[in-house]
Amino acid sequence: MQIEETARAQFRLDTNCSPECEDNYRVMINKRAFHEGARIFENLSDEFKVIIFKGDAYIMASEELYDWVHETYQKYKPEWFCEFSNLRRLDKKLSEHGLKIHDTHVFFLPDEYFEEDEMECPYEIKWYERESIDEIRDKKRFPHALPDSKTQPDVIAVAAFDEGRPVAVAGASEDGKYMWQIGIDVDEDYEHHGLAVYLVTVLKERILEKGFLPYYGTSESHTISQDVAIRSGFIPAWAEVFTKKI
């Protein structure tokens, strides 16, 4: 799989960006439109979106915001978009239109040059496909692995069992036409056993075998989660700003 090309194809869908716009600009600003296969996040707004990937900015803005966004960011350096000074300015403008910045995240894509070690798991491993995921779903114990989103349906999961009890689950949601997002939850008593890395790694490989691009997201301050991503064969790939209605 061509990882960068696949990711960019997804980002074009997400932000109503044409290949011609992508070819000509580092900062691609397009008006809001929905495309089948775009990533739509439950309870978040698509009136303003920004994805910063490999020095490029994919931006989509509503009709009301478009002129200001274009004037403000057409010559902006994308790598500095998430500086607090810029986010404060953006949040102030969004508030005039009933919106606010909800969060910023760093996202990871598979490392094409990662050399995986032979990994073993001392626990029983079970796989679940779309039709059987409800068998393992537990919103209190596994909220990140299997969030049960209306817009991002859970499609595959792998769980570790100890004496018949699930103690860790990694799951993936069908976020867009090309990309599935991985989440992981591990029981507190089973942390630091390597379960998160093992499950995320095998799930990543299974998703690639199915022909989709796995990705992993977390907060900029969640260094433990970032460590899991890196040890599982992912590398930092892009930043994204999420907005929602006030």
C-alpha positions in Angstrom: 0.0 0.0 0.0 1.2 3.5 -0.8 0.7 5.0 2.6 1.2 8.7 1.9 -0.9 8.6 -1.3 -3.7 6.8 0.5 -3.7 9.2 3.3 -3.8 12.2 1.0 -6.7 10.6 -0.9 -8.6 10.4 2.4 -7.8 14.0 3.3 -9.0 15.3 -0.1 -12.4 13.6 0.6 -12.4 15.0 4.2 -11.8 18.6 3.1 -13.4 18.9 -0.4 -10.0 19.3 -1.9 -9.4 18.6 -5.6 -6.1 17.0 -6.9 -5.5 20.2 -8.8 -5.6 22.3 -5.7 -3.3 19.8 -3.9 -0.8 20.0 -6.8 -0.6 23.8 -6.7 -0.8 24.9 -3.1 0.8 24.1 0.3 -2.3 25.6 2.0 -5.4 24.2 0.4 -8.5 26.1 1.4 -11.9 24.8 0.1 -15.5 25.5 0.8 -17.5 23.1 2.9 -19.0 20.1 1.1 -19.7 16.5 1.9 -18.2 13.6 0.0 -19.1 10.0 0.4 -16.3 8.3 2.3 -15.2 11.4 4.2 -14.3 11.0 7.9 -17.3 12.4 9.8 -16.8 12.5 13.6 -19.9 12.1 15.8 -20.9 15.3 17.8 -18.2 17.4 16.0 -18.7 20.1 13.4 -17.5 20.0 9.8 -18.0 23.7 9.4 -14.3 24.2 9.9 -11.6 21.4 9.4 -7.9 21.5 9.3 -5.4 18.7 8.7 -1.6 19.4 8.8 0.2 16.7 6.9 3.9 16.7 5.8 4.1 20.5 5.7 0.7 20.9 3.9 -2.6 22.2 5.2 -5.9 20.8 4.1 -8.6 23.3 5.3 -12.3 23.3 4.7 -14.5 26.1 5.9 -18.2 27.0 5.7 -19.5 29.7 3.4 -19.6 32.2 6.3 -16.0 31.5 7.4 -14.4 31.0 4.0 -13.3 34.5 3.2 -11.7 35.1 6.6 -10.0 31.7 6.6 -8.6 32.3 3.1 -7.4 35.8 3.9 -5.8 34.6 7.2 -4.2 31.4 6.2 -3.5 31.4 2.5 0.1 32.3 3.2 0.4 30.8 6.6 3.1 28.3 7.4 1.2 25.1 8.2 3.8 23.7 10.6 3.0 26.4 13.1 -0.8 26.2 12.8 -1.3 24.7 16.3 0.6 27.4 18.1 -1.5 28.8 20.9 -1.5 32.3 19.5 -3.0 31.1 16.3 -5.5 28.8 18.0 -6.7 31.6 20.2 -7.2 33.8 17.2 -9.1 31.0 15.4 -11.2 30.2 18.4 -12.3 33.8 18.7 -13.4 33.9 15.1 -15.2 30.6 15.4 -17.1 31.8 18.4 -18.7 34.5 16.2 -20.3 31.7 14.3 -21.4 29.6 17.2 -18.4 27.3 17.1 -15.3 26.5 19.3 -12.2 24.5 19.1 -12.9 21.2 20.8 -9.5 19.5 20.6 -6.2 19.1 18.7 -4.7 15.6 18.2 -1.6 14.1 16.8 -2.1 11.1 14.5 0.2 8.2 13.5 0.5 6.1 10.3 2.4 2.9 9.8 6.1 3.2 9.5 7.1 1.6 6.2 10.6 0.9 7.4 9.7 -0.6 10.8 11.2 -4.0 11.4 9.0 -6.0 13.7 10.4 -8.4 16.3 8.8 -11.7 16.8 6.1 -11.1 19.4 4.4 -13.6 21.7 1.4 -13.2 24.0 1.0 -15.3 27.1 -2.8 -14.9 26.9 -5.5 -16.4 24.8 -6.2 -14.2 21.7 -9.6 -14.0 20.0 -10.6 -12.0 16.9 -14.0 -10.4 16.2 -15.4 -9.1 13.0 -18.1 -6.5 12.4 -21.0 -8.9 13.0 -19.6 -10.4 16.3 -18.1 -7.3 17.9 -21.0 -6.9 20.3 -19.9 -10.1 22.0 -16.8 -8.2 23.4 -18.3 -4.7 23.6 -18.1 -3.1 27.1 -18.3 0.7 27.1 -17.1 1.0 30.7 -14.0 -1.2 30.3 -13.2 -0.7 26.6 -14.4 2.8 25.6 -11.5 3.6 23.3 -11.2 0.3 21.6 -14.9 0.0 20.8 -16.6 3.4 21.1 -19.7 2.4 19.2 -20.0 5.6 17.2 -22.8 6.1 14.7 -20.5 7.8 12.2 -17.5 5.5 12.8 -18.8 2.0 13.1 -16.5 -0.6 14.8 -15.5 -3.2 12.3 -12.8 -5.4 13.8 -11.3 -6.2 17.2 -8.8 -8.4 18.9 -8.9 -9.3 22.6 -6.6 -10.9 25.1 -8.2 -13.2 27.6 -7.0 -14.4 31.0 -8.8 -17.4 32.4 -11.8 -16.7 30.1 -12.0 -13.0 31.0 -11.1 -10.2 28.5 -8.3 -8.1 29.9 -7.3 -6.0 26.9 -9.0 -5.1 23.6 -7.8 -3.3 20.5 -10.5 -2.3 18.0 -10.7 -0.4 14.7 -13.5 1.9 13.4 -14.3 2.4 9.8 -13.7 6.2 9.8 -13.5 6.8 6.0 -13.3 5.3 2.6 -9.6 4.5 3.0 -8.7 4.7 6.7 -9.6 2.7 9.8 -8.7 4.1 13.3 -7.3 1.9 16.0 -8.1 2.3 19.7 -6.8 0.3 22.7 -7.9 -0.4 26.3 -6.1 -2.5 28.8 -7.3 -3.5 32.3 -5.3 -1.6 35.0 -4.1 -4.9 36.5 -2.6 -6.0 33.2 -0.8 -2.8 32.2 2.9 -2.9 31.5 2.7 -6.5 30.3 3.2 -5.5 26.6 -0.5 -6.2 25.8 -1.2 -2.8 24.2 1.8 -3.0 21.9 1.0 -6.6 20.9 -2.7 -6.1 20.2 -2.2 -2.8 18.3 0.6 -4.4 16.2 -1.4 -7.5 15.1 -4.5 -5.4 14.5 -2.5 -2.9 12.3 -1.2 -5.8 10.2 -4.7 -7.4 9.9 -6.1 -4.0 8.7 -3.4 -3.7 6.1 -4.1 -7.2 4.9 -7.7 -6.1 4.4 -6.6 -3.3 2.1 -7.3 -0.4 4.4 -4.9 2.1 6.0 -4.8 1.9 9.8 -4.1 5.0 11.9 -3.8 5.8 15.5 -4.6 9.1 17.3 -4.0 10.5 20.7 -3.6 13.7 22.7 -0.4 15.7 22.4 0.1 15.2 26.2 -0.6 11.4 26.3 3.0 10.3 25.9 2.1 6.8 27.1 -0.3 6.3 24.3 2.2 7.8 21.8 4.8 5.3 23.1 2.4 2.4 22.3 2.0 3.8 18.8 5.7 4.1 18.1 6.5 0.6 19.6 3.7 -0.9 17.5 5.3 0.4 14.2 3.6 3.8 13.8 5.2 7.2 13.3 3.8 10.7 13.8 2.1 11.8 10.6 -0.3 14.7 11.0 -2.1 17.0 13.4 -5.8 17.8 13.3 -8.0 20.5 14.8 -11.5 19.5 15.8 -14.4 22.0 16.3 -17.9 21.7 17.6 -21.0 23.8 18.1 -21.0 25.9 21.3 
